[in-house]
Amino acid sequence: MVILLLHLLRKIKSYFHKNIEIDKDINYYLNSNYQIHPYSESIKIALIYGVVGTLWILLSDEFLSTIVSNVDAYKELATYKGWAYVFITMILIYSLVLKRLVLFEKAIKKIYSNFEDLNAANEESIALEEELRQQFDELEIHRNALIVSEQRYELAVEGADCGIWDWDIKNGIHYVSPKWKTYLGYCENELDNNFDTWANLLHPDEKESVISKVDNYILSKTGSYENVYRMLCKDGNYKWILSKGKAIWNSEGKAIRLAGSFTDISEHKHIEDRLNLLAYYDTLTELPNRVLFEIKVKELIYEKINLIQNLL
């Protein structure tokens, strides 16, 4: 019987030792696959206690009756047996309760630690949210300011009745506004946005000088660009265009961008030609009048004087 009890105690010790080893890693119980069964766990503890108690009652009395025949000695040993039972059951209950309390303590600490981590993460999230909100507000302010600026720019362009052009020299991209194309009678998709398209619309008599003036301005690295020239319309006629612009040079002195405006000055040119005709030509014969004759004579005299001075 003693051997059987010792064997049973070793089994119980092995069971608790195994569970205590598992308890060392609380993550085993926190795993989502681990399931707690309160009723079966309670029944297991009750059965362990019941089995130990039953074996103790049945086997200990039989064991005493076989080794002791004296009644007084039997009573004395029975008392010791009772105390031993109390001691063993105390150890058993202590082990069973300790296992669950240790597990509960570790779970509470783990939950508290996770709560602290979540709380810290939540504070960081709140701070980040506040920072993002401030950045969003700033972006909203800048966006509204940009919208107002674009509206002001569009109104100014519409009021000035001019087209806009932008030449990205570095990347070879040439943009012209739809309004510039309407000046010449074209629709938006009828002209490509590139430098060659613009150059091919220039009047043949002026094309070389106009392109040369653009190149000279870019090489000058200073001031503003301005030129007047004719461009071909869709109907085959030419319009006089006043082109103004400004370039941006990089730190190496190389032009990277040139932007400006186109203005249709055909009407102004016609008025200017008409005034010139009235001032210097006879309205009936359309021949040069006396004023133009005197001007030409003076020009020739000045040329002769300069030539003589150069020869001397």
C-alpha positions as CSV (number, residue, x, y, z in Angstrom):
1,M,0.0,0.0,0.0
2,V,2.8,2.4,0.9
3,I,4.4,1.7,-2.5
4,L,1.1,2.5,-4.2
5,L,0.7,5.7,-2.3
6,L,4.3,6.8,-3.1
7,H,3.7,6.0,-6.7
8,L,0.5,8.1,-6.6
9,L,2.3,11.0,-5.0
10,R,5.0,10.8,-7.6
11,K,2.3,11.0,-10.3
12,I,0.7,14.0,-8.7
13,K,4.1,15.7,-8.3
14,S,4.9,15.0,-11.9
15,Y,1.5,16.5,-12.9
16,F,2.1,19.7,-11.0
17,H,5.7,20.0,-12.1
18,K,4.6,19.8,-15.7
19,N,1.9,22.4,-15.2
20,I,4.3,24.7,-13.3
21,E,6.8,24.4,-16.3
22,I,4.0,25.4,-18.6
23,D,3.0,28.3,-16.3
24,K,6.4,29.8,-16.8
25,D,5.4,30.9,-20.3
26,I,2.2,32.9,-19.9
27,N,2.0,33.3,-23.6
28,Y,1.0,29.6,-23.8
29,Y,-2.3,30.4,-22.1
30,L,-2.7,33.8,-23.9
31,N,-2.5,32.0,-27.3
32,S,-5.8,32.3,-29.1
33,N,-5.9,28.5,-29.6
34,Y,-5.8,27.9,-25.9
35,Q,-9.2,27.3,-24.3
36,I,-10.1,27.4,-20.6
37,H,-12.8,25.0,-19.4
38,P,-13.8,26.0,-15.8
39,Y,-16.2,23.1,-15.2
40,S,-13.9,20.4,-16.4
41,E,-11.0,21.9,-14.5
42,S,-13.0,22.1,-11.3
43,I,-14.2,18.5,-11.8
44,K,-10.6,17.4,-12.4
45,I,-9.4,19.0,-9.1
46,A,-12.4,17.4,-7.2
47,L,-11.7,14.0,-8.7
48,I,-8.0,14.2,-7.8
49,Y,-8.9,15.0,-4.2
50,G,-11.6,12.3,-4.2
51,V,-9.2,9.6,-5.5
52,V,-6.5,10.5,-3.1
53,G,-9.0,10.5,-0.2
54,T,-10.6,7.2,-1.2
55,L,-7.3,5.4,-1.6
56,W,-6.1,6.8,1.7
57,I,-9.2,5.6,3.5
58,L,-9.3,2.1,1.9
59,L,-5.6,1.3,1.8
60,S,-4.4,3.0,5.0
61,D,-6.9,1.2,7.3
62,E,-6.1,-2.2,5.6
63,F,-2.4,-1.5,6.0
64,L,-2.7,-0.7,9.7
65,S,-4.9,-3.8,10.4
66,T,-2.2,-6.0,8.9
67,I,0.7,-4.7,10.9
68,V,-0.9,-3.7,14.2
69,S,-3.1,-6.1,16.3
70,N,-3.1,-4.0,19.5
71,V,-6.1,-1.7,19.8
72,D,-4.3,1.1,21.6
73,A,-1.4,1.0,19.1
74,Y,-3.9,0.9,16.3
75,K,-5.7,4.0,17.6
76,E,-2.4,5.8,18.0
77,L,-1.3,5.0,14.4
78,A,-4.8,5.9,13.2
79,T,-4.3,9.3,14.7
80,Y,-1.0,9.8,13.0
81,K,-2.6,8.5,9.8
82,G,-5.3,11.2,10.1
83,W,-2.7,13.9,10.6
84,A,-0.8,12.5,7.6
85,Y,-4.0,12.7,5.6
86,V,-4.6,16.3,6.6
87,F,-1.0,17.2,5.8
88,I,-1.1,15.4,2.4
89,T,-4.5,17.0,1.5
90,M,-3.1,20.4,2.5
91,I,-0.2,20.0,0.2
92,L,-2.5,18.8,-2.6
93,I,-5.0,21.6,-2.2
94,Y,-2.1,24.1,-1.9
95,S,-0.5,22.9,-5.1
96,L,-3.8,22.9,-7.0
97,V,-4.7,26.4,-5.8
98,L,-1.2,27.8,-6.2
99,K,-1.1,26.6,-9.8
100,R,-4.2,28.6,-10.7
101,L,-3.3,31.7,-8.6
102,V,0.2,31.9,-10.2
103,L,-1.4,31.6,-13.6
104,F,-3.9,34.3,-12.6
105,E,-1.1,36.6,-11.3
106,K,0.9,36.2,-14.5
107,A,-2.2,36.8,-16.6
108,I,-3.0,40.0,-14.6
109,K,0.6,41.3,-15.0
110,K,0.6,40.5,-18.7
111,I,-2.7,42.2,-19.2
112,Y,-1.5,45.2,-17.2
113,S,1.7,45.3,-19.3
114,N,-0.3,45.2,-22.5
115,F,-2.6,47.9,-21.2
116,E,0.4,50.1,-20.5
117,D,1.8,49.5,-24.0
118,L,-1.6,50.2,-25.5
119,N,-2.0,53.3,-23.4
120,A,1.5,54.6,-24.6
121,A,0.6,53.7,-28.2
122,N,-2.7,55.5,-27.8
123,E,-1.0,58.6,-26.5
124,E,1.4,58.5,-29.4
125,S,-1.5,58.0,-31.8
126,I,-3.3,61.0,-30.3
127,A,-0.1,63.1,-30.6
128,L,0.3,61.9,-34.2
129,E,-3.3,62.6,-35.0
130,E,-3.0,66.2,-33.6
131,E,0.2,66.7,-35.6
132,L,-1.5,65.4,-38.8
133,R,-4.5,67.6,-38.1
134,Q,-2.3,70.7,-37.8
135,Q,-0.5,69.8,-41.0
136,F,-3.9,69.2,-42.7
137,D,-5.1,72.6,-41.5
138,E,-1.9,74.2,-42.9
139,L,-2.3,72.4,-46.2
140,E,-6.0,73.6,-46.3
141,I,-4.9,77.2,-45.7
142,H,-2.2,76.9,-48.4
143,R,-4.7,75.2,-50.8
144,N,-7.2,78.0,-50.3
145,A,-4.6,80.6,-50.8
146,L,-3.5,78.8,-54.0
147,I,-7.0,78.7,-55.2
148,V,-7.4,82.5,-54.6
149,S,-4.1,83.1,-56.3
150,E,-5.1,81.1,-59.3
151,Q,-8.4,82.8,-59.5
152,R,-6.7,86.2,-59.3
153,Y,-4.2,85.1,-62.0
154,E,-7.0,83.9,-64.3
155,L,-8.9,87.1,-63.8
156,A,-5.8,89.1,-64.6
157,V,-5.1,87.1,-67.7
158,E,-8.7,87.4,-68.9
159,G,-8.8,91.1,-68.2
160,A,-5.5,91.6,-70.0
161,D,-6.9,89.6,-73.0
162,C,-3.7,87.7,-73.6
163,G,-2.5,84.2,-74.0
164,I,0.1,82.4,-71.8
165,W,3.1,80.4,-72.8
166,D,5.6,78.5,-70.8
167,W,8.7,76.8,-72.2
168,D,10.4,74.2,-70.0
169,I,13.8,74.4,-71.6
170,K,15.4,71.8,-69.5
171,N,12.8,69.1,-70.3
172,G,11.9,70.4,-73.8
173,I,8.2,71.0,-72.9
174,H,6.4,73.9,-74.5
175,Y,3.0,74.9,-73.2
176,V,0.6,77.5,-74.7
177,S,-2.8,78.4,-73.3
178,P,-5.9,77.6,-75.3
179,K,-6.6,81.3,-75.6
180,W,-3.4,81.9,-77.6
181,K,-4.6,79.3,-80.1
182,T,-8.0,81.0,-80.5
183,Y,-6.1,84.2,-81.4
184,L,-5.0,82.4,-84.6
185,G,-8.3,80.6,-85.2
186,Y,-7.3,77.2,-84.0
187,C,-9.0,74.8,-81.6
188,E,-7.2,73.3,-78.6
189,N,-6.3,70.0,-80.2
190,E,-5.3,71.4,-83.6
191,L,-1.9,72.6,-82.5
192,D,0.8,70.6,-80.6
193,N,2.3,72.1,-77.6
194,N,6.0,72.2,-78.7
195,F,8.6,74.7,-79.8
196,D,8.6,73.5,-83.4
197,T,4.8,74.2,-83.8
198,W,5.4,77.8,-82.6
199,A,8.4,78.3,-84.9
200,N,6.6,76.9,-88.0
201,L,3.8,79.5,-87.5
202,L,6.2,82.5,-87.7
203,H,6.2,84.6,-90.8
204,P,9.0,83.4,-93.2
205,D,10.5,86.9,-93.4
206,E,10.8,87.1,-89.6
207,K,11.3,83.5,-88.5
208,E,15.1,83.6,-88.4
209,S,15.4,86.9,-86.6
210,V,12.6,86.0,-84.1
211,I,14.3,82.7,-83.1
212,S,17.7,84.5,-83.0
213,K,16.3,87.1,-80.6
214,V,15.0,84.4,-78.3
215,D,18.4,82.7,-78.3
216,N,20.2,86.0,-77.7
217,Y,18.0,86.8,-74.7
218,I,18.6,83.3,-73.2
219,L,22.4,83.8,-73.6
220,S,22.2,87.3,-72.1
221,K,21.2,85.9,-68.7
222,T,19.5,89.1,-67.7
223,G,16.5,91.4,-68.2
224,S,13.2,90.6,-69.8
225,Y,12.3,89.3,-73.3
226,E,10.0,91.3,-75.7
227,N,9.4,91.0,-79.4
228,V,6.8,91.8,-82.1
229,Y,6.3,89.5,-85.0
230,R,3.7,87.9,-87.3
231,M,2.1,84.5,-86.9
232,L,0.1,82.4,-89.3
233,C,-3.7,82.1,-88.7
234,K,-5.8,79.1,-89.7
235,D,-7.4,81.2,-92.4
236,G,-4.0,81.9,-94.0
237,N,-3.7,85.5,-92.8
238,Y,-1.1,86.7,-90.4
239,K,-1.6,88.5,-87.1
240,W,0.8,90.7,-85.3
241,I,1.8,89.3,-81.9
242,L,3.4,91.1,-79.0
243,S,5.4,88.5,-77.0
244,K,6.8,89.3,-73.5
245,G,8.6,86.9,-71.1
246,K,11.1,86.3,-68.4
247,A,13.6,83.5,-68.1
248,I,14.9,81.6,-65.0
249,W,18.6,80.6,-64.9
250,N,20.1,78.0,-62.6
251,S,23.3,78.4,-60.5
252,E,25.4,77.5,-63.5
253,G,23.9,80.3,-65.6
254,K,21.9,78.0,-67.8
255,A,18.4,79.0,-68.7
256,I,15.9,76.3,-67.5
257,R,12.6,78.0,-68.1
258,L,11.1,80.8,-70.1
259,A,7.5,82.0,-69.6
260,G,5.4,84.9,-70.7
261,S,2.4,86.2,-72.6
262,F,1.1,86.6,-76.2
263,T,-1.0,89.7,-77.0
264,D,-2.8,90.2,-80.3
265,I,-1.8,93.8,-81.5
266,S,-2.9,93.5,-85.1
267,E,-5.5,96.3,-84.6
268,H,-2.8,98.5,-83.1
269,K,-0.5,97.7,-86.0
270,H,-3.1,98.6,-88.6
271,I,-3.8,101.9,-86.9
272,E,0.0,102.5,-86.8
273,D,0.3,101.7,-90.5
274,R,-2.7,103.9,-91.2
275,L,-1.2,106.9,-89.3
276,N,2.1,106.3,-91.0
277,L,0.4,106.3,-94.4
278,L,-1.5,109.6,-93.6
279,A,1.7,111.2,-92.3
280,Y,4.1,110.3,-95.1
281,Y,2.0,109.4,-98.2
282,D,-0.5,111.3,-100.4
283,T,-4.0,110.0,-99.8
284,L,-4.9,110.3,-103.5
285,T,-1.8,109.0,-105.2
286,E,-0.4,106.9,-102.3
287,L,3.0,108.3,-103.3
288,P,5.5,109.7,-100.7
289,N,4.6,113.2,-99.7
290,R,6.8,116.2,-99.0
291,V,7.3,115.2,-95.3
292,L,8.6,111.8,-96.2
293,F,10.7,113.3,-99.0
294,E,12.4,115.7,-96.5
295,I,13.0,112.9,-94.0
296,K,14.6,110.8,-96.7
297,V,16.8,113.7,-97.9
298,K,17.9,114.4,-94.3
299,E,18.8,110.7,-93.8
300,L,20.8,110.7,-97.0
301,I,22.6,113.9,-96.0
302,Y,23.5,112.4,-92.6
303,E,24.7,109.2,-94.2
304,K,27.0,111.2,-96.6
305,I,28.3,113.3,-93.7
306,N,29.1,110.2,-91.7
307,L,30.8,108.6,-94.7
308,I,33.0,111.7,-95.3
309,Q,33.9,111.9,-91.6
310,N,34.9,108.2,-91.6
311,L,37.1,108.8,-94.7
312,L,38.9,111.7,-93.1
